[in-house]
Amino acid sequence: MDSGAGSGSVTSSPAGIDCETDCTEAYANGTTVTLTAAPELTFAGWSGACSGVGDCIVTMTETKTVTATFNLAEIYLPLMLNNYEQSD
């Protein structure tokens, strides 16, 4: 259910999925399930039965697979170069 170089967790409403420990759950036909991603750093998005980066909302009419992708954060550090002239 989760992939990528980063880490995070996925929870559901109604309860049942807590994807640090339980990434699968059986729901009754017609149940609307909302999945919420909580990234450690950055959340790249959903794939499978959902797309985008907001909450994933699916209505259970059959078995569905959703993947949450977590990435490492890109860190930009300022770089300052000084030109030192050496005198003789």
C-alpha positions as CSV (number, residue, x, y, z in Angstrom):
1,M,0.0,0.0,0.0
2,D,2.9,2.4,0.4
3,S,6.0,2.9,-1.8
4,G,8.7,5.4,-2.6
5,A,11.9,6.3,-0.9
6,G,10.3,8.2,1.9
7,S,8.0,7.0,4.7
8,G,4.7,7.8,6.2
9,S,1.4,6.2,7.2
10,V,-2.1,5.8,5.9
11,T,-5.2,5.7,8.0
12,S,-8.9,5.2,7.1
13,S,-12.3,6.5,8.0
14,P,-14.2,4.4,8.9
15,A,-11.5,2.9,11.0
16,G,-9.7,-0.3,10.0
17,I,-6.6,0.7,8.1
18,D,-3.6,1.9,10.0
19,C,-0.9,1.3,7.5
20,E,2.0,1.2,9.8
21,T,0.6,-2.1,11.1
22,D,-2.5,-3.0,9.0
23,C,-2.7,-2.2,5.4
24,T,-5.7,-4.2,4.4
25,E,-9.3,-4.3,5.6
26,A,-12.7,-5.7,4.5
27,Y,-15.5,-3.2,4.2
28,A,-19.2,-3.9,3.4
29,N,-20.3,-3.3,-0.2
30,G,-21.3,0.3,-0.7
31,T,-19.1,1.7,2.1
32,T,-17.3,4.9,1.4
33,V,-13.8,4.8,2.7
34,T,-11.5,7.8,3.1
35,L,-7.8,7.2,3.2
36,T,-5.5,9.9,4.6
37,A,-1.8,10.0,4.1
38,A,0.5,11.3,6.8
39,P,4.0,11.7,5.3
40,E,7.2,11.8,7.3
41,L,8.6,14.3,4.7
42,T,6.7,14.5,1.4
43,F,3.7,12.8,-0.1
44,A,4.0,12.2,-3.8
45,G,0.4,11.0,-4.3
46,W,-1.9,8.1,-4.8
47,S,-2.1,5.5,-7.5
48,G,-4.4,2.6,-8.3
49,A,-8.1,3.3,-7.3
50,C,-7.1,6.9,-6.4
51,S,-5.0,9.7,-7.8
52,G,-3.8,13.1,-6.7
53,V,-2.4,14.2,-3.4
54,G,-5.6,15.0,-1.3
55,D,-7.5,12.4,0.7
56,C,-8.4,9.2,-1.3
57,I,-12.1,8.5,-1.3
58,V,-13.3,5.2,-2.6
59,T,-16.7,3.5,-2.6
60,M,-16.4,-0.2,-2.1
61,T,-18.1,-2.1,-4.9
62,E,-15.3,-4.6,-5.4
63,T,-11.7,-5.3,-4.2
64,K,-9.6,-2.1,-4.7
65,T,-5.9,-1.5,-4.5
66,V,-4.5,1.9,-3.6
67,T,-0.8,2.8,-3.4
68,A,0.5,5.8,-1.4
69,T,3.9,7.1,-2.5
70,F,6.1,8.9,0.0
71,N,9.3,10.7,-1.1
72,L,12.3,12.1,0.7
73,A,12.3,15.9,0.9
74,E,14.5,17.8,-1.5
75,I,16.7,20.1,0.4
76,Y,18.2,23.1,-1.3
77,L,21.2,24.6,0.4
78,P,22.5,28.1,-0.6
79,L,26.0,28.1,-1.9
80,M,28.2,31.1,-1.7
81,L,31.5,31.2,-3.5
82,N,34.1,33.8,-2.5
83,N,36.9,34.9,-4.8
84,Y,40.0,35.3,-2.7
85,E,43.0,36.8,-4.3
86,Q,46.3,35.8,-2.9
87,S,48.9,38.6,-2.8
88,D,52.7,37.9,-3.1
